[in-house]
Amino acid sequence: MYQDDYLLAVNKPSGLLSLSGKNPLNKDSVHYRIVKQFPTALMAHRLDFGTSGVLLLALDKKSNGELTKQFQARSVKKRYSAVLFGKVQDPEGRVSVPIVKDPANFPRQKICFEQGKEAISHYRVIEYLENPPRTRVEFTPETGRTHQLRIHSLAMGHPILGCDLYANDQSKQLAERLLLHASWIEFLHPHSNQPMTIEAPCRF
């Protein structure tokens, strides 16, 4: 989607890891494919296996460090498209539910008000779909916790369709893939410091 001497932006497909796992079966990933052409590429951030959309890779350590600082400072702005189970009543809202690892149910995370880290997401309804009732929303996360949008959707009572970890009996069956897409990202270029916006249209 974008390429210069310092960074790449790719449109990750659903069903592909961002970074290779230790298990040989989990070797294939965005990073594994990209380094064949760009040996110095480093992941600036990650998307879940089932999530599609905009993913940034730095082409040198300095650029990666600059991008990492922006993600840590929460200055990178991101938007996601999702289709949720049922009809979300409020046209927009804020979800603030802390999240922590769930060691007994790896790789799941869980809500925990005692030990969980702050996790905040904003949403707005884009459209309502019928037969069965579903809601297309745009998420704008403030924080970037693992599985944050999936957990927050479930906490709202409206899990993301196709999610295998955070679902109800029906929502998992209503889509062949996780209906979550990183559609838009805004950040400062790691070399020029100029604002950049990259958009990947949602295909579901």
Backbone as ProteinMPNN parsed JSONL, in Angstrom:
{"seq_chain_A": "MYQDDYLLAVNKPSGLLSLSGKNPLNKDSVHYRIVKQFPTALMAHRLDFGTSGVLLLALDKKSNGELTKQFQARSVKKRYSAVLFGKVQDPEGRVSVPIVKDPANFPRQKICFEQGKEAISHYRVIEYLENPPRTRVEFTPETGRTHQLRIHSLAMGHPILGCDLYANDQSKQLAERLLLHASWIEFLHPHSNQPMTIEAPCRF", "coords_chain_A": {"N_chain_A": [[0.817, -1.205, 0.0], [2.028, 1.188, 0.616], [5.309, 2.447, 0.209], [8.603, 3.381, 1.011], [11.988, 4.475, 1.625], [12.12, 3.961, 4.302], [9.898, 2.803, 5.51], [7.199, 0.385, 5.226], [3.814, -0.129, 4.281], [1.364, -2.502, 4.549], [-1.47, -4.431, 3.417], [-2.825, -6.542, 5.395], [-3.996, -9.873, 5.051], [-6.865, -11.632, 6.399], [-6.403, -14.439, 8.558], [-3.669, -14.823, 8.584], [-0.63, -14.797, 10.319], [0.945, -12.007, 11.994], [3.591, -12.038, 12.834], [5.983, -14.651, 12.781], [5.491, -17.701, 14.629], [6.956, -19.741, 17.309], [6.538, -22.438, 16.916], [7.044, -24.64, 14.215], [4.866, -24.985, 12.51], [3.687, -22.568, 12.555], [5.118, -20.846, 10.963], [4.687, -19.327, 8.631], [3.976, -15.957, 7.906], [3.221, -12.394, 7.897], [5.652, -10.983, 8.306], [7.541, -13.012, 7.726], [7.115, -13.386, 5.003], [7.631, -10.814, 3.97], [10.348, -10.245, 4.614], [11.774, -11.685, 2.785], [11.948, -10.146, 0.543], [12.575, -7.69, 1.633], [15.022, -7.646, 3.615], [15.695, -6.301, 6.014], [13.378, -5.628, 7.307], [11.178, -4.773, 9.98], [8.641, -5.455, 12.386], [6.425, -2.944, 13.16], [4.139, -2.88, 14.614], [1.376, -5.085, 15.489], [-1.237, -7.184, 14.136], [-4.028, -9.199, 15.028], [-4.313, -12.711, 14.202], [-6.744, -13.271, 12.827], [-7.566, -10.756, 12.053], [-7.775, -8.335, 9.488], [-6.157, -5.832, 7.363], [-4.504, -2.558, 7.639], [-1.051, -2.609, 8.17], [2.01, -1.735, 9.618], [5.469, -1.73, 8.743], [8.828, -1.239, 9.632], [11.854, -0.282, 7.962], [14.374, -0.074, 8.948], [16.308, -0.028, 12.002], [16.296, 2.422, 13.399], [14.044, 3.77, 12.344], [12.101, 1.967, 13.149], [12.309, 2.252, 15.905], [11.42, 4.902, 16.228], [8.748, 4.703, 15.351], [7.795, 2.848, 17.223], [7.951, 4.361, 19.586], [5.89, 6.18, 19.089], [3.625, 4.504, 19.072], [3.723, 3.604, 21.727], [3.322, 5.982, 23.06], [0.735, 6.429, 22.479], [0.045, 8.06, 20.375], [-0.426, 7.364, 17.819], [-3.111, 7.111, 15.646], [-5.931, 5.041, 15.14], [-8.378, 3.296, 13.223], [-10.976, 0.906, 13.122], [-13.003, -1.382, 11.279], [-15.915, -3.272, 11.949], [-18.232, -6.009, 12.254], [-20.867, -6.599, 14.342], [-22.592, -8.899, 16.488], [-26.127, -8.861, 16.769], [-28.221, -5.985, 17.63], [-26.808, -2.959, 18.276], [-27.669, -0.653, 20.616], [-27.071, 2.065, 21.413], [-26.008, 4.821, 19.46], [-23.375, 5.649, 19.517], [-20.471, 5.237, 21.623], [-18.436, 4.609, 24.591], [-16.12, 2.265, 25.75], [-14.71, 1.04, 28.612], [-12.858, -1.196, 29.957], [-10.791, -3.119, 31.938], [-8.03, -5.285, 30.996], [-6.41, -8.461, 31.179], [-3.932, -11.096, 30.928], [-5.047, -14.496, 30.562], [-3.956, -17.063, 31.978], [-4.799, -19.703, 32.38], [-6.349, -20.235, 30.241], [-4.978, -19.915, 27.78], [-4.83, -18.864, 24.354], [-6.342, -16.812, 25.419], [-7.454, -13.633, 26.7], [-8.624, -11.834, 29.611], [-11.223, -10.059, 31.384], [-10.389, -8.069, 34.105], [-10.705, -6.368, 37.0], [-9.02, -5.966, 39.113], [-6.308, -6.665, 38.495], [-6.024, -6.08, 35.841], [-4.92, -4.271, 32.871], [-5.456, -0.891, 31.864], [-7.889, -0.4, 29.375], [-9.313, 1.104, 26.631], [-11.912, 1.796, 24.418], [-13.57, 3.386, 21.691], [-16.675, 3.617, 19.976], [-18.76, 3.857, 17.036], [-21.908, 3.546, 15.497], [-22.299, 2.414, 12.198], [-24.069, 1.2, 10.385], [-27.191, -0.648, 10.457], [-27.896, -4.075, 10.117], [-30.031, -6.647, 8.894], [-31.752, -9.812, 9.504], [-29.858, -12.217, 10.085], [-30.169, -9.894, 12.95], [-27.597, -7.541, 12.921], [-24.79, -5.356, 13.51], [-22.939, -2.881, 11.973], [-19.977, -1.354, 12.867], [-17.686, 1.337, 13.638], [-14.65, 1.239, 15.198], [-12.576, 3.065, 17.432], [-9.792, 2.677, 18.979], [-8.313, 3.676, 22.074], [-6.286, 2.6, 23.561], [-4.005, -0.198, 23.113], [-4.411, -3.0, 23.736], [-3.927, -6.58, 23.784], [-6.257, -8.383, 21.897], [-8.191, -6.496, 22.439], [-10.462, -5.129, 21.13], [-12.098, -7.252, 20.515], [-12.697, -8.343, 23.015], [-13.931, -6.132, 24.253], [-16.153, -5.822, 22.607], [-17.558, -8.179, 23.196], [-18.016, -7.638, 25.898], [-19.824, -5.594, 25.618], [-21.977, -7.04, 24.957], [-22.25, -7.757, 22.376], [-20.68, -9.612, 20.486], [-17.947, -9.778, 18.081], [-18.584, -10.89, 14.817], [-17.697, -14.163, 13.745], [-15.594, -14.507, 15.501], [-13.437, -16.639, 17.283], [-12.648, -16.889, 19.916], [-13.963, -15.15, 21.674], [-17.053, -15.254, 21.927], [-20.605, -15.891, 21.336], [-23.049, -18.558, 21.151], [-24.12, -18.206, 18.617], [-22.794, -16.097, 17.234], [-20.204, -16.853, 16.417], [-20.707, -18.601, 14.349], [-21.766, -17.114, 12.314], [-20.087, -15.987, 10.443], [-17.374, -16.68, 8.223], [-14.888, -15.818, 8.751], [-13.067, -13.714, 11.079], [-14.752, -10.768, 11.52], [-13.292, -8.203, 11.511], [-11.445, -5.376, 10.786], [-8.587, -3.495, 10.177], [-8.845, -0.423, 9.228], [-7.799, 2.141, 8.882], [-5.087, 4.333, 9.523], [-3.138, 6.737, 11.264], [-0.164, 8.552, 11.574], [3.142, 9.835, 12.415], [5.63, 10.256, 10.002], [8.555, 8.304, 10.323], [11.034, 9.375, 9.562], [10.804, 11.904, 8.174], [9.011, 13.157, 9.803], [6.55, 14.032, 9.049], [2.943, 14.189, 8.97], [1.129, 11.216, 8.285], [-1.357, 9.36, 6.577], [-2.928, 6.315, 6.113], [-5.079, 4.228, 4.361], [-7.176, 1.376, 4.205], [-9.639, 0.025, 2.423], [-12.556, -1.574, 3.689], [-13.606, -4.904, 3.071], [-15.784, -6.419, 3.745]], "CA_chain_A": [[0.0, 0.0, 0.0], [2.946, 2.328, 0.657], [6.7, 2.034, 0.343], [9.706, 4.304, 0.773], [13.243, 3.917, 2.14], [12.076, 3.834, 5.753], [8.786, 1.988, 5.994], [6.224, -0.24, 4.342], [2.463, -0.349, 4.802], [0.744, -3.594, 3.795], [-2.855, -4.761, 3.751], [-2.743, -7.929, 5.855], [-5.223, -10.655, 4.924], [-7.308, -12.415, 7.546], [-5.89, -15.803, 8.527], [-2.212, -14.817, 8.476], [0.049, -14.21, 11.471], [1.792, -10.837, 11.745], [4.965, -12.467, 13.097], [6.059, -16.113, 12.88], [5.542, -18.287, 15.961], [8.065, -20.672, 17.553], [6.151, -23.712, 16.311], [7.272, -24.647, 12.757], [3.585, -24.878, 11.816], [3.313, -21.155, 12.564], [6.22, -20.131, 10.326], [4.199, -18.352, 7.652], [3.497, -14.716, 8.524], [3.528, -11.186, 7.125], [7.087, -10.715, 8.423], [8.247, -14.086, 7.023], [7.01, -13.127, 3.565], [8.212, -9.514, 3.615], [11.821, -10.21, 4.721], [12.369, -12.292, 1.583], [12.221, -9.039, -0.378], [13.133, -6.584, 2.422], [15.649, -8.396, 4.72], [15.835, -5.532, 7.258], [12.045, -5.213, 7.777], [10.812, -5.032, 11.378], [7.227, -5.182, 12.653], [6.21, -1.778, 14.017], [3.025, -3.277, 15.487], [0.821, -6.356, 15.028], [-2.675, -7.418, 14.101], [-4.37, -10.589, 15.33], [-4.364, -13.674, 13.099], [-7.985, -13.16, 12.07], [-7.819, -9.368, 11.682], [-7.153, -7.87, 8.251], [-6.014, -4.39, 7.3], [-3.239, -1.818, 7.566], [0.023, -3.031, 9.066], [3.239, -0.989, 9.313], [6.77, -2.342, 8.968], [9.958, -0.325, 9.47], [12.925, -0.88, 7.163], [15.644, 0.023, 9.689], [16.09, -0.008, 13.453], [15.962, 3.776, 13.847], [12.641, 4.018, 11.981], [11.273, 1.131, 14.016], [12.3, 2.876, 17.221], [10.564, 6.093, 16.178], [7.347, 4.253, 15.284], [7.484, 2.218, 18.511], [7.7, 5.454, 20.541], [4.557, 6.737, 18.817], [2.621, 3.547, 19.55], [3.762, 3.598, 23.192], [2.774, 7.264, 23.531], [-0.667, 6.447, 22.042], [-0.186, 9.161, 19.442], [-0.889, 6.776, 16.561], [-4.575, 7.012, 15.63], [-6.349, 3.884, 14.349], [-9.812, 2.993, 13.133], [-11.277, -0.459, 12.697], [-14.375, -1.717, 10.895], [-16.323, -4.572, 12.499], [-19.658, -6.335, 12.255], [-21.169, -7.17, 15.636], [-23.825, -9.664, 16.644], [-27.251, -8.154, 17.386], [-28.402, -4.552, 17.364], [-26.227, -2.077, 19.29], [-28.705, 0.363, 20.811], [-26.544, 3.431, 21.416], [-25.329, 5.1, 18.194], [-21.936, 5.736, 19.782], [-20.201, 5.014, 23.036], [-17.077, 4.382, 25.076], [-15.989, 1.061, 26.563], [-13.492, 1.075, 29.421], [-12.842, -2.434, 30.728], [-9.381, -3.541, 32.011], [-7.755, -6.595, 30.416], [-5.194, -9.14, 31.644], [-3.783, -12.447, 30.376], [-5.774, -15.576, 31.241], [-3.002, -18.177, 31.811], [-5.473, -21.002, 32.372], [-7.065, -20.395, 28.967], [-4.158, -19.352, 26.703], [-4.286, -17.491, 24.314], [-7.375, -15.84, 25.785], [-7.295, -12.589, 27.714], [-9.86, -11.742, 30.387], [-11.511, -8.812, 32.097], [-10.015, -8.155, 35.516], [-10.666, -5.008, 37.552], [-7.956, -5.883, 40.118], [-4.969, -6.743, 37.924], [-6.043, -5.763, 34.416], [-4.397, -2.992, 32.388], [-6.474, -0.014, 31.295], [-8.201, -0.606, 27.963], [-10.408, 2.019, 26.282], [-12.312, 1.793, 23.001], [-14.742, 4.175, 21.315], [-17.328, 3.058, 18.801], [-19.949, 4.508, 16.501], [-22.661, 2.678, 14.595], [-22.282, 2.808, 10.791], [-25.36, 0.782, 9.823], [-27.828, -1.839, 11.014], [-28.166, -5.132, 9.149], [-31.119, -7.501, 9.372], [-31.867, -11.232, 9.095], [-30.192, -11.87, 11.465], [-29.745, -8.547, 13.347], [-26.164, -7.292, 13.085], [-24.468, -3.926, 13.506], [-21.609, -2.494, 11.482], [-19.474, -0.254, 13.688], [-16.297, 1.778, 13.512], [-13.973, 1.325, 16.486], [-11.378, 3.885, 17.566], [-9.204, 2.334, 20.278], [-7.351, 4.588, 22.705], [-5.184, 1.75, 23.98], [-3.786, -1.276, 22.158], [-4.252, -4.279, 24.424], [-4.185, -7.788, 23.007], [-7.668, -8.795, 21.768], [-9.02, -5.462, 23.081], [-11.757, -4.861, 20.491], [-12.913, -8.464, 20.608], [-13.177, -8.438, 24.398], [-14.856, -5.028, 24.503], [-17.407, -6.133, 21.911], [-18.249, -9.181, 24.012], [-18.467, -6.948, 27.12], [-21.003, -4.822, 25.214], [-23.06, -7.975, 24.66], [-22.339, -7.855, 20.917], [-19.38, -10.098, 20.003], [-17.637, -9.638, 16.658], [-18.919, -12.101, 14.077], [-16.579, -14.987, 13.309], [-14.548, -14.608, 16.524], [-13.392, -17.981, 17.849], [-12.296, -16.864, 21.337], [-14.896, -14.33, 22.461], [-18.249, -15.411, 21.102], [-21.729, -16.643, 21.869], [-23.321, -19.737, 20.333], [-24.487, -17.85, 17.25], [-21.918, -15.123, 16.565], [-19.058, -17.528, 15.801], [-21.149, -19.323, 13.151], [-22.355, -16.205, 11.323], [-19.078, -15.525, 9.477], [-16.3, -17.645, 8.018], [-13.665, -15.209, 9.263], [-13.287, -12.637, 12.039], [-15.145, -9.55, 10.792], [-12.583, -7.07, 12.11], [-10.525, -4.889, 9.759], [-7.882, -2.242, 10.479], [-9.165, 0.296, 8.002], [-7.231, 3.499, 8.788], [-4.063, 4.628, 10.533], [-2.498, 8.058, 11.122], [1.061, 8.586, 12.371], [4.176, 10.712, 11.87], [6.665, 9.508, 9.296], [9.692, 8.193, 11.252], [12.204, 10.134, 9.103], [10.464, 13.3, 7.857], [8.118, 13.649, 10.864], [5.328, 14.555, 8.439], [1.766, 13.351, 9.229], [0.781, 10.278, 7.23], [-2.605, 8.62, 6.739], [-3.047, 5.192, 5.185], [-6.426, 3.664, 4.478], [-7.436, 0.117, 3.497], [-11.088, -0.16, 2.414], [-13.068, -2.824, 4.247], [-14.222, -5.692, 2.009], [-16.952, -7.2, 4.203]], "C_chain_A": [[0.861, 1.27, 0.0], [4.355, 1.783, 0.843], [7.622, 3.218, 0.122], [10.96, 3.682, 1.387], [13.188, 3.57, 3.62], [10.969, 2.918, 6.272], [7.958, 1.412, 4.853], [4.879, -0.238, 5.046], [1.83, -1.421, 3.922], [-0.694, -3.787, 4.265], [-2.891, -6.239, 4.1], [-4.056, -8.671, 5.615], [-5.606, -11.304, 6.247], [-6.733, -13.82, 7.42], [-4.392, -15.898, 8.314], [-1.624, -14.152, 9.715], [0.804, -12.946, 11.067], [3.263, -11.245, 11.822], [4.972, -13.98, 13.289], [6.125, -16.566, 14.339], [6.711, -19.248, 16.09], [7.793, -22.037, 16.921], [6.372, -23.649, 14.792], [5.987, -24.526, 11.937], [3.122, -23.427, 11.708], [4.393, -20.274, 11.918], [5.731, -19.033, 9.386], [3.609, -17.13, 8.358], [3.778, -13.558, 7.567], [5.039, -10.942, 7.124], [7.907, -11.734, 7.64], [8.24, -13.852, 5.518], [7.754, -11.855, 3.152], [9.742, -9.539, 3.623], [12.509, -10.905, 3.538], [12.731, -11.218, 0.564], [12.894, -7.864, 0.324], [13.762, -7.177, 3.69], [15.721, -7.65, 6.05], [14.488, -5.177, 7.892], [11.776, -5.663, 9.207], [9.346, -4.662, 11.576], [7.096, -3.986, 13.587], [5.056, -2.01, 14.996], [2.457, -4.562, 14.907], [-0.694, -6.281, 14.941], [-2.904, -8.89, 14.409], [-4.462, -11.413, 14.048], [-5.592, -13.478, 12.207], [-8.296, -11.767, 11.559], [-7.094, -9.029, 10.385], [-6.884, -6.367, 8.36], [-4.601, -3.855, 7.388], [-2.251, -2.261, 8.641], [1.303, -2.319, 8.644], [4.484, -1.817, 9.632], [7.847, -1.29, 8.73], [11.068, -1.045, 8.707], [14.313, -0.69, 7.773], [15.318, 0.212, 11.165], [15.687, 1.378, 13.968], [14.494, 4.098, 13.55], [11.705, 3.205, 12.87], [11.175, 1.727, 15.417], [11.394, 4.091, 17.28], [9.085, 5.715, 16.145], [6.906, 3.637, 16.608], [7.174, 3.277, 19.573], [6.294, 6.033, 20.352], [3.447, 5.797, 19.299], [2.563, 3.552, 21.076], [3.154, 4.869, 23.777], [1.29, 7.425, 23.175], [-0.968, 7.609, 21.099], [-0.603, 8.655, 18.06], [-2.404, 6.616, 16.64], [-4.984, 5.889, 14.683], [-7.87, 3.782, 14.34], [-9.975, 1.586, 12.59], [-12.74, -0.556, 12.282], [-14.692, -3.097, 11.452], [-17.821, -4.762, 12.316], [-19.937, -7.12, 13.531], [-22.496, -7.927, 15.617], [-24.903, -8.808, 17.303], [-27.282, -6.678, 17.025], [-27.858, -3.738, 18.527], [-27.151, -0.87, 19.432], [-28.171, 1.792, 20.716], [-25.757, 3.697, 20.135], [-23.828, 5.302, 18.324], [-21.7, 5.558, 21.265], [-18.728, 4.775, 23.316], [-17.082, 3.146, 25.966], [-14.66, 1.139, 27.299], [-13.518, -0.118, 30.365], [-11.409, -2.956, 30.748], [-9.192, -5.0, 31.6], [-6.434, -7.138, 30.953], [-5.127, -10.516, 30.986], [-4.571, -13.452, 31.215], [-4.946, -16.852, 31.092], [-3.671, -19.548, 31.706], [-6.158, -21.279, 31.043], [-6.311, -19.735, 27.813], [-4.73, -19.782, 25.357], [-5.299, -16.415, 24.712], [-6.854, -14.8, 26.773], [-8.609, -12.552, 28.499], [-10.004, -10.366, 31.015], [-11.152, -9.001, 33.562], [-9.831, -6.745, 36.068], [-9.579, -4.849, 38.614], [-6.579, -5.792, 39.466], [-4.9, -6.305, 36.458], [-5.454, -4.396, 34.09], [-5.519, -2.193, 31.73], [-6.641, -0.272, 29.804], [-9.436, 0.216, 27.625], [-10.654, 1.971, 24.782], [-13.517, 2.702, 22.823], [-15.367, 3.526, 20.082], [-18.419, 3.995, 18.31], [-20.595, 3.564, 15.494], [-22.619, 3.254, 13.18], [-23.601, 2.428, 10.123], [-25.867, -0.451, 10.546], [-28.154, -2.802, 9.882], [-29.204, -6.082, 9.74], [-30.967, -8.939, 8.876], [-30.529, -11.961, 8.982], [-29.711, -10.45, 11.818], [-28.234, -8.481, 13.596], [-25.931, -5.784, 13.019], [-23.058, -3.706, 12.992], [-21.157, -1.273, 12.272], [-18.069, 0.133, 13.25], [-15.738, 1.927, 14.921], [-12.777, 2.265, 16.386], [-10.767, 3.578, 18.934], [-8.25, 3.408, 20.784], [-6.102, 3.832, 23.112], [-5.067, 0.594, 22.982], [-3.53, -2.613, 22.818], [-4.542, -5.459, 23.488], [-5.663, -8.153, 23.066], [-8.649, -7.748, 22.29], [-10.396, -5.309, 22.447], [-12.674, -6.077, 20.562], [-13.511, -8.616, 22.008], [-14.194, -7.344, 24.698], [-16.191, -5.242, 23.793], [-18.225, -7.138, 22.702], [-18.801, -8.55, 25.287], [-19.697, -6.092, 26.847], [-22.229, -5.721, 25.016], [-23.241, -8.205, 23.17], [-21.002, -8.325, 20.345], [-19.207, -9.901, 18.502], [-17.921, -10.956, 15.953], [-17.648, -12.828, 13.639], [-15.469, -15.126, 14.327], [-14.596, -15.982, 17.176], [-13.157, -17.988, 19.359], [-13.322, -16.156, 22.214], [-16.215, -14.27, 21.695], [-19.412, -15.938, 21.933], [-22.027, -17.774, 20.88], [-23.57, -19.393, 18.865], [-23.444, -17.014, 16.527], [-20.749, -15.779, 15.843], [-19.443, -18.153, 14.459], [-21.598, -18.396, 12.022], [-21.355, -15.634, 10.31], [-17.959, -16.553, 9.398], [-14.951, -17.116, 8.502], [-14.052, -14.189, 10.332], [-13.591, -11.355, 11.271], [-14.624, -8.308, 11.514], [-11.47, -6.667, 11.146], [-9.919, -3.559, 10.183], [-7.932, -1.364, 9.237], [-8.39, 1.602, 7.804], [-6.197, 3.691, 9.885], [-3.436, 5.981, 10.22], [-1.318, 8.118, 12.079], [2.022, 9.595, 11.748], [5.244, 9.857, 11.203], [7.946, 9.483, 10.146], [10.937, 8.97, 10.827], [11.871, 11.612, 8.906], [9.624, 13.973, 8.947], [6.837, 14.274, 10.318], [4.144, 13.627, 8.756], [1.456, 12.471, 8.017], [-0.528, 9.58, 7.572], [-2.65, 7.525, 5.676], [-4.378, 4.501, 5.435], [-6.536, 2.394, 3.635], [-8.941, -0.131, 3.538], [-11.489, -1.546, 2.935], [-13.849, -3.588, 3.165], [-15.363, -6.589, 2.502], [-18.065, -6.287, 4.655]], "O_chain_A": [[0.464, 2.297, -0.551], [4.567, 0.791, 1.541], [7.452, 3.974, -0.834], [10.985, 2.478, 1.644], [14.114, 2.95, 4.142], [11.094, 2.33, 7.347], [8.003, 1.868, 3.711], [4.814, -0.336, 6.271], [1.764, -1.274, 2.702], [-1.075, -3.365, 5.356], [-2.977, -7.091, 3.216], [-5.122, -8.151, 5.942], [-4.756, -11.499, 7.116], [-6.59, -14.339, 6.313], [-3.891, -16.946, 7.906], [-2.063, -13.074, 10.115], [1.253, -12.828, 9.927], [4.074, -10.849, 10.985], [4.054, -14.528, 13.899], [6.736, -15.904, 15.178], [7.386, -19.543, 15.104], [8.713, -22.705, 16.45], [5.929, -22.696, 14.15], [6.007, -24.03, 10.81], [2.275, -23.096, 10.879], [4.558, -19.11, 12.282], [6.297, -17.94, 9.351], [2.831, -17.269, 9.302], [4.476, -13.716, 6.565], [5.636, -10.723, 6.07], [8.866, -11.366, 6.962], [9.238, -14.092, 4.839], [8.421, -11.822, 2.118], [10.376, -8.937, 2.756], [13.707, -10.719, 3.325], [13.698, -11.36, -0.185], [13.675, -7.13, -0.281], [13.111, -7.211, 4.734], [15.8, -8.28, 7.105], [14.457, -4.491, 8.914], [12.102, -6.786, 9.593], [8.863, -3.682, 11.008], [7.613, -4.021, 14.704], [5.008, -1.41, 16.07], [2.996, -5.085, 13.932], [-1.339, -5.444, 15.573], [-2.066, -9.733, 14.086], [-4.663, -10.877, 12.958], [-5.488, -13.515, 10.981], [-9.187, -11.598, 10.726], [-5.933, -9.394, 10.204], [-7.316, -5.713, 9.309], [-3.627, -4.593, 7.234], [-2.557, -2.287, 9.833], [1.647, -2.297, 7.462], [4.546, -2.51, 10.648], [7.792, -0.544, 7.753], [11.205, -2.265, 8.796], [15.313, -1.099, 7.183], [14.196, 0.567, 11.527], [14.845, 1.496, 14.858], [13.788, 4.636, 14.403], [10.654, 3.689, 13.292], [10.113, 1.714, 16.039], [10.68, 4.293, 18.262], [8.267, 6.331, 16.827], [5.787, 3.869, 17.065], [6.247, 3.111, 20.365], [5.599, 6.335, 21.322], [2.451, 6.245, 19.867], [1.478, 3.508, 21.656], [2.549, 4.843, 24.849], [0.666, 8.427, 23.524], [-2.101, 8.085, 21.034], [-1.079, 9.43, 17.229], [-2.918, 6.046, 17.601], [-4.467, 5.783, 13.571], [-8.547, 4.132, 15.307], [-9.224, 1.138, 11.724], [-13.606, 0.101, 12.858], [-13.844, -3.99, 11.432], [-18.578, -3.794, 12.233], [-19.333, -8.164, 13.779], [-23.394, -7.626, 14.83], [-24.633, -8.11, 18.28], [-26.48, -6.194, 16.227], [-28.38, -3.815, 19.639], [-27.383, -0.147, 18.462], [-28.747, 2.63, 20.023], [-24.918, 2.88, 19.755], [-23.09, 5.145, 17.351], [-22.617, 5.71, 22.072], [-17.895, 4.742, 22.411], [-17.945, 2.998, 26.831], [-13.608, 1.286, 26.678], [-14.12, -0.063, 31.437], [-10.847, -3.218, 29.684], [-10.064, -5.841, 31.819], [-5.474, -6.395, 31.156], [-6.146, -11.042, 30.538], [-4.739, -13.277, 32.422], [-5.197, -17.644, 30.184], [-3.169, -20.442, 31.025], [-6.508, -22.422, 30.747], [-6.916, -19.077, 26.968], [-5.091, -20.948, 25.203], [-5.127, -15.243, 24.377], [-5.946, -15.058, 27.564], [-9.593, -13.171, 28.093], [-9.036, -9.618, 31.155], [-11.563, -9.979, 34.187], [-8.923, -6.02, 35.661], [-9.244, -3.724, 38.985], [-5.771, -4.941, 39.838], [-3.808, -6.178, 35.904], [-5.481, -3.482, 34.913], [-6.42, -2.763, 31.114], [-5.661, -0.352, 29.063], [-10.485, 0.054, 28.249], [-9.726, 2.089, 23.981], [-14.38, 2.781, 23.697], [-14.665, 2.954, 19.248], [-18.936, 4.818, 19.065], [-19.91, 2.875, 14.739], [-22.872, 4.442, 12.984], [-24.184, 3.225, 9.387], [-25.103, -1.197, 11.159], [-28.63, -2.395, 8.821], [-29.243, -6.29, 10.953], [-30.183, -9.237, 7.975], [-30.11, -12.291, 7.872], [-28.93, -9.865, 11.067], [-27.678, -9.259, 14.371], [-26.777, -5.035, 12.531], [-22.099, -4.275, 13.514], [-21.871, -0.273, 12.339], [-17.366, -0.63, 12.588], [-16.292, 2.659, 15.741], [-12.056, 2.266, 15.389], [-11.181, 4.155, 19.939], [-7.477, 3.978, 20.015], [-4.991, 4.355, 23.021], [-5.923, 0.428, 22.113], [-2.549, -3.288, 22.506], [-5.305, -5.337, 22.53], [-6.252, -8.224, 24.144], [-9.808, -8.065, 22.557], [-11.403, -5.354, 23.154], [-13.893, -5.935, 20.66], [-14.679, -8.973, 22.162], [-15.215, -7.608, 25.334], [-17.242, -4.883, 24.324], [-19.434, -6.977, 22.864], [-19.909, -8.872, 25.715], [-20.521, -5.884, 27.737], [-23.359, -5.242, 24.92], [-24.246, -8.771, 22.738], [-20.262, -7.521, 19.778], [-20.18, -9.861, 17.749], [-17.54, -12.02, 16.441], [-16.666, -12.211, 13.223], [-14.479, -15.805, 14.053], [-15.664, -16.444, 17.579], [-13.436, -18.989, 20.018], [-13.52, -16.531, 23.37], [-16.454, -13.347, 20.916], [-19.238, -16.372, 23.072], [-21.325, -17.923, 19.88], [-23.268, -20.189, 17.976], [-23.227, -17.2, 15.33], [-20.342, -15.319, 14.776], [-18.623, -18.229, 13.544], [-21.79, -18.847, 10.893], [-21.741, -14.88, 9.417], [-17.637, -17.213, 10.385], [-13.992, -17.874, 8.644], [-15.225, -13.843, 10.473], [-12.779, -10.907, 10.462], [-15.381, -7.493, 12.042], [-10.658, -7.496, 10.738], [-10.638, -2.614, 10.507], [-7.148, -1.547, 8.306], [-8.326, 2.117, 6.688], [-6.395, 3.271, 11.025], [-3.228, 6.326, 9.057], [-1.448, 7.776, 13.255], [1.748, 10.144, 10.68], [5.704, 8.864, 11.765], [8.377, 10.526, 10.637], [11.817, 9.204, 11.655], [12.58, 12.478, 9.418], [9.535, 15.2, 9.007], [6.121, 14.964, 11.044], [4.317, 12.409, 8.805], [1.513, 12.924, 6.874], [-0.774, 9.248, 8.731], [-2.436, 7.783, 4.491], [-4.75, 4.228, 6.576], [-6.055, 2.341, 2.503], [-9.471, -0.468, 4.596], [-10.834, -2.548, 2.649], [-14.649, -3.002, 2.436], [-15.853, -7.431, 1.749], [-19.121, -6.761, 5.073]]}, "name": "protein", "num_of_chains": 1, "seq": "MYQDDYLLAVNKPSGLLSLSGKNPLNKDSVHYRIVKQFPTALMAHRLDFGTSGVLLLALDKKSNGELTKQFQARSVKKRYSAVLFGKVQDPEGRVSVPIVKDPANFPRQKICFEQGKEAISHYRVIEYLENPPRTRVEFTPETGRTHQLRIHSLAMGHPILGCDLYANDQSKQLAERLLLHASWIEFLHPHSNQPMTIEAPCRF"}
